[in-house]
Amino acid sequence: MLAPLSPAHFAMYGRYRRSFSGRVELQAFARDDQHENNAMNFFLTIVLDGLIQASWLFIVALGLTLVFGVLKILNIAHGSFYALGAYIAATAVTTVAAHGLPPSVGFAAMLVSVALIASAVGFLLERSLLKMFYGRDEVVLLLVTYAVFLILEDVTKLIWGVNPIYATQPYELFGTLEFAGLYYVGYDLVLIPISAAIGFLVWFGLNRTIAGKIVLAVIHNEEMSVSMGVKVNRVYAFAFAFGVLLAATAGALTAPKISMQPGLSSDVIILSFAIVVIGGLGSVEGAAIGAALVGLARAASVHLMPQAELFMIYLIMAAVLMFRPEGLFKRETARRI
């Protein structure tokens, strides 16, 4: 016959029951915390990947929107200037590495060489070719830039060939950085403040300097600028050369991350046009917002639905055009009386 349970047995049973229940609750809380951390890390991954994508896209789109704002040209060859900058940077980096110099020297060499060559190419192209077609129909200028795009595609193949080219030495320059428990290549994260600095300098130059005021005057009213004595042809040459410089700089900054090969310019020009259409042609602020939207959309699509990556960009562009046909930011234009 079993002995009756004493109050001590019931107390012991209660302690075991409370202990067991506590362990279950702690395990449940641990699982919830882990789930929240995973969700937060996933969200931060998308945001950082999107900002990294947006950083170099913003620089490309900034040059495209500046050229359109001043010259009123939709430059189809803009992506080719991006590819040209990437190839020049790869050549500079590999040359420096072949002489046994550190990656920091290669990084500086690629930026300096791209700045000098791209500016010269843009200036000569505008003075020797585009200048002859000013005053013609916009479709004619569009076809001229498309011809330049085809020519530059063949020129890059003739000079650098069709095999992929790599220039990864500067990619190791900033090491690996930890951000919110995630590890990123430092070079990728450095692109974000670099693009922000370039955007700020362009905005400051346009809005706070005398030369920028002259450029804005040409953008708003070319005829009035001519009557006030502005050398519009010089403004055209400067704006186009600077737009080419921005596209080539973006190519140089992304060269350590990618492989340079034929067809590199096609994807870039599609994304750049999407950005300037979303943000508004001729708007620096619009280029920044458009680049951020496109970059985040691409990152989210890659992580969640890779097959819809390009579709998401077109979806955002269509949604913006439905409600704001002129883009999110549209410069005010003088009304003719």
N, C-alpha and C positions, 0 to 999 in steps of 0.2 A: 504494500500500500504506500502511495506517494505521500511525502510529508507536505504539509501546507506551506505556501510561500509567505515569507515574512515581509514586512515593510521594506527591509533592506534590499530584498530581491527586486521588489518593484522599483525602488530607487535606482538600483544598478541597471535594470532594464531600461529605465527612462534615460539614463546617461548614455547607454549604448545607442538607444534610438535617436537621441538628440545628436550624438556624435556622427552616426551614420547619415542622418539627414543633413547635418552641416557639411559633411564631405560631399554629398551629392550637390548641395547648393553651391559650394565652392567650385566644384568641377563645372557646373553649369555657367557660373559667372566667368570662369576661365575661358570656356568655349565662346561665350558672348564677347569677351574682350578680344580674343584672338580673331573672331569674325569681324569685329569693328576695326581692328588694326589692319587686317587684310584689305577690307574695303577702303580704308583711308589710304593705304599704300597704293592700291590700284588707282584711286582717284588722283593722287599726287603724280603717279607715273604718267597718266594721260595728260595732266596739266603741264608737266615739265617737258614731255615729248612734244606737246603742241607748241609750247613757247620756243623750244629749240627749232622746230620747223618754221615757226613764224618769224624768227629772228632774221634768217638769211633771205626768206621770201619778202620780208618788208623792205630790205635794201634793194632788191631787184625791182619791186613794184614802185618804190620811191623814184627810181630813175625813169621808169616808164611813165609815171603820172606827171613828172616834171617836164619831160619832153612833150607830152601831149598838151600840158598847160601852156607852154610857151609857143611851140611850133604848130600845135593843132595837128600832130601827126600820130597815128596809131602805128607805132614802130614794130613791125613784125620781126625785124632782125634783132630785137632786144635780147631774146634768148641766146642768139649767137654770140653776142658780146659777153654774156655770162659764161658760155662755154669757152670763149677765147681767154677770158681771165683765168679760168680753171686750168687750161692747158699751159698758159704762161707761168702760172704759179707752180705747176708740177715740174716744169723745166727748171725753174729757179731752185726749187727745193732739191731736186735730184742732183743738180750741179753742185750746190753747196755740200750736200751729203757726200758726193764723190770726192770732195777735197777734205773730208774728215772734220768738218766744222760742226758745232753743236746745233741742235734743232732751233734754238732761239735765233741764230743767224739766218737759218733758212726761212723762218717765219717773217723776219724783217725783210729779207731779200725778195720774197714773193710779193709782199705788199708794195714795196718800192718799185719793183719791175712792172707790176701790173698797173700801178698808178701812172707811170711814165708812158708806157706803150699804149694803154687804153685811151688815155687823154689825147695822145697824138693821133691815134686811129680815128677817134670820134671827130676831132677838129678837122682833119684832112678829108674825111668822108663828107662832112657837112659842107665844107668850102668847095670841094671839087664836084660833088654829085647832087646833093639835095638842094643846094642853092639854085640850081638851074630849073627846078620844078616848083618853086614857090609861086603862088598865085594860080596854079593849076587846080583842077578838080581834086578833091580829097582822095578819090579812088585811084588817081594816077600816083599820088604819093604813097598810097598803100601798096600798090603794085611795085613801086621802086624799092620800098623797104623789103618786100617779099623777095625781090631779085637779089638784094644784098644778103638776105638770109640764105638763099641757095648758094651764092658765091662763097660766103664764109664757111658754110658746111663743107664745100669741096676744098677750100683752102686749108682747113684744119686737118682734113684727111691727107692732103698732100704733104703737109709739114710733119704731122705727128703720127700718121698711119691710122689703121683701123683697129689695132689691138689695144686692149685696156691699158691705161697708164696709172700707176699708183704713186702717191707722194705722201706717205704716212708719217714721216718724221716729226712734223710739228704737232701731230695729233697726241703725242706723248708729252708735250711740253708742260702741261699743267697737271699731270698726274691724274689721280682718281679722287673725287670728292664725295663726301657723305652728306646727304640732305634728307632729314626726317627718316633715317633708317634705310635709305636707298642709296646705292652707290652709282655714281655717274662719272663718265669720263670728263675731266675738268675742261677740256677743250670745248665740249658741247655746251656746257653751262656758261663759259666765258663769252660765247657768241651772243647771249641775251643782253648783257650790259653793253657790248660793242655795238650792236644794232640800235639799242636805245640811245647811245651817245651820238651815233651818226644821225639818227632821226632828229634829235634835239639840235644838233649843229645845223642841219639843213633848215629846220624851222626857224631857228634864231637868225640864220643868215638871210632868210627871206623876209622876216618880219621886223628885224631890229638893226639892219645895216642899210646903208645907202644903196649899195649894189643890189641888195635884195629888194628894196623898194622899187628900183628901176625895173627889175625883172617882173615884179607884181604889176607894175604899170603897163608893161607890154602884154601881160596875161589878160588884164581887164580891158584895155582899150589900146590896141596897136596904133590906130590912126592918130589919136590924141598924143600918144608917146612920140610919134614921128614929128608932129607939129611942135612939140616941146623941145625938140633937138636930140632926142634919144637915138643913139646908133643901134637901130633894131637888128641889123645884120650881125653886129658883134654879140648882142644878147642871144640871138639864135645860135651862133657858133658856140658860145660859152655854155648855154643850156644843153645843147646836144652832146657836147664833149663831156659835160658833167654827168649827164644821164648815162652815157656809155661807161664812164668811170665807176658809177655806182653799181651797174650791172656786173662789170668785171671784178670789182671788189668783192661782191657777193660770191662770184665764182671762185675767187682766190681763197676766201675764208672757208668755203665748203670743200675745196680740193683735197685737204688731208682726210676728209671723211668718206669720200666716194672714189669711184674709179672713173677716169676720164675716157670716154669712148664716143663714137658717132651716135647721134640721136640725143645727146645730152640736152641740147637747147630746146627740143620740142616740148618736153614736159614742163620746162620752166616757163616758157612763154604762155602756155595754157593757164598755168596757175597764176601767173602775173596778171593776165587779162582778167581772170576771175576776181582777183583782189581789187584791182582798180575799178571794176564794174560795181562790186559790192560797196566799196568805200566812196566812190565818186571820182570821176576823172579830174585830175588837177588838184587834188586835195591831199596834203601830207597827213592830216589827221585821219582821213578816210583810208589811206594806205595802211596806217598802223592798225586801225580797227579791222579792216578787211584781212590783213595778214594774220591777226590773232584768231579771227573766226575760221579762216581756212586751215591754219595750223592745228587748232584744237579739233576741228572736224576730221581732219586726216588722222590725227592721233587716236581719237575715239573710234573711228572706223577700223583702223588697223588692229586695235585691241578687242573690239567687240564684234565687228562685221567686216572683215577684210575685203570681201567681194564688193562692198558698197562704198569703197573709198572715194572713187571719182564721182560717183552718183551723189554723195553727200555734198560735195562742193557745188555741183550744179544745182542741187536742191536749195542750198542757201542762196545762191545767186538768183535763182528764179523767184524765191520768196521775197528777197529784197526788191527786185525789179517790179514785182506786183504792186507793192505799196509805195516804193520810192524809186520811180524809173530813172531819176538822176543820180541814184546812189545815196548812201547814208549821209555823206557830207558833200554838199554842192556849193562851190564858190559863188558868191553873188556877182552877177554881171550887170554892167551898166545898161540902163534902158535907153534905147535910141528914141529921140523925140523928133 
